[in-house]
Amino acid sequence: MAQLIECVPNFSEGRNKEVIDAIAASISGTPGCSLLDVDAGASTNRTVYTFVGSADAVVEGALNAARQAFSLIDMSKHSGEHPRTGAMDVCPFIPVQNVSMDDCVTCAQRFGQKLAEMLHVPVYLYGEAARSESRTSLPAVRAGEYEALPDKLKRAEWAPDFGPASFIPSWGATVTGARKFLIAYNVNLIGTKEQAHRIALDIREQGRGKGQPGLLNKVQGIGWYLDEENIAQVSTNILDYELTPLHAVYQEVCRDAEDLKLPVVGSQIVGLIPLKALLDSADFYIRTERLFIMEEEHKVRLVISKLGLDSLGPFNPQERIIEYMVTSQEDGQLASLSLQQFVRSVGARTAAPGGGSVSAAVAALGAALGAMVGQMTYGKRQFENLDGVMRRLIPPFHQAMNELLHMVDADSSAFSSYMAALKMPKSSAEEMKSRDAAMQEGLKRAVGVPLALAERIHVLWPPLKEMVLYGNIACKSDAQVAAKALETAVFGAYYNVMINLKDVTDEGFKLATQKKVSALLQEAQSSAAAVLAAAEKRS
């Protein structure tokens, strides 16, 4: 899996299109960087750029952007609603795919050092890259903003991490670091800047100061007025959306606004957002309002509607959700192939994809048929007395359908790791030992994926036994095919486990795995037979 790091530099220019475009071009022109979003704000006089790439690529892209900005932005003439310390105000690095927070800290350190050497400007580290507790928080580092820098840089406790302790009027200072995915989320009010800021003080973690904490953990906030939209906003940074989700921020602002007799008129995401953040909020509304929504697309639409994310302009999920924006850098995702391409790849003269991937694909189809029988029953007038039953039975199949698709690639990948171990050098005793260990690890991985497949199917038998009893009689054959497809997939998993298990030298692992997979196969056979027998009794 390709390594991806997100970089989100914020530049203090949101009005001059030529400058905004020039910085964007410097990023998109960097080899290995994919520019995903450019979000400019006139009132804030600030533009947020979002791009992804490998560690080396994003560091180089950020340096190219800074170099371009250095010749185009003059901080001595800057004004705007957003707090800032420099032309390139902040430049965080965020883990996206197959990278750790430590990798991002390294990126921040490399970028900070190179930026200071290249432009001779002061650079501070914050977040996970901070070298002292006092610099962990971005607002703390940015306290006093650009205007306070001349005095701040003279104080020993605020000596920059990189570069000279000198005030550069045209640039100011840059803050770089590593952090979790930050969501820039603003709630719109018909009110004044002061009223919006009053709410921000109530909800942000910092609150109104010492001894007056706010209501929401890991939330920063400020109130401002958007002249171009003629509305006020409670502007927040959600630092940990799993701890404090989007809907929690929105609801808290709504409660405070109601107390002040102020109308809330939607909200706004600045930049990109992780899919999980939207799905978590969707699950909240589905749970609390007892809704029945299965499709990911519909869940996203629900949150857009509930939070009014399209109030200031269209919210296109394909352009705003990072997972939808990032093109996979892997060669050949099997589950993304057309049916024709997948069949032909199985029939090619290669060891993978083989029986394991085919078993996972067959299992996904079996789960999909189970979901289909439920969907063809739910919501129909003649079966309305079964709506409650279908709401309970459909979700397990729908969830399994998507999870089993991922196993199509997981099986091929696991086998490939074993094949890679076979090609390791073996010219010395030490190399032979390393090769044998890698082969054993590869075999256990090759065993683990089909075993996990059989275990995933295991939980589908009880709902399928119910589905065949209550589902639309016109779909009886679909339930029957679902049973045989799932049984066949477990057969495939069993044979794939056994063929790889024979070369495993860990006898304890071998015996425990063989016992487990044999029991899963026996259960699949008896459960499939029970489904078919129940189907035959229906007419």
Secondary structure, DSSP 8 states (H G I E B T S, - for coil): ---EEEE--EES-SS-HHHHHHHHHHHHTSTT-EEEEEEEETTTTEEEEEEEE-HHHHHHHHHHHHHHHHTT--GGG---SS--SBSEEEEEEEEEES--HHHHHHHHHHHHHHHHHHH---EEEEETT-SSGGGSSHHHHTTTHHHHHHHHTTSGGG--SBS-S---TTTB-EEEEE-S--EEEEEEESS-HHHHHHHHHHHSTTTTBTTB--SSTTEEEEEEEETTTTEEEEEEEES-TTTS-HHHHHHHHHHHHHHTT--EEEEEEES-B-HHHHHHHHHHHHHHTT-----HHHHHHHHHHHHTTTSSS---HHHHBHHHHS---SS--GGGS-HHHHHHHHTSSSSSS-HHHHHHHHHHHHHHHHHHHHHTTTT-GGGGGGHHHHHHHHHHHHHHHHHHHHHHHHHHHHHHHHHHHHTS--SSHHHHHHHHHHHHHHHHHHHHHHHHHHHHHHTTHHHHHHHHHHS-GGGHHHHHHHHHHHHHHHHHHHHHHHHHHTT---HHHHHHHHHHHHHHHHHHHHHHHHHHHHHHT--
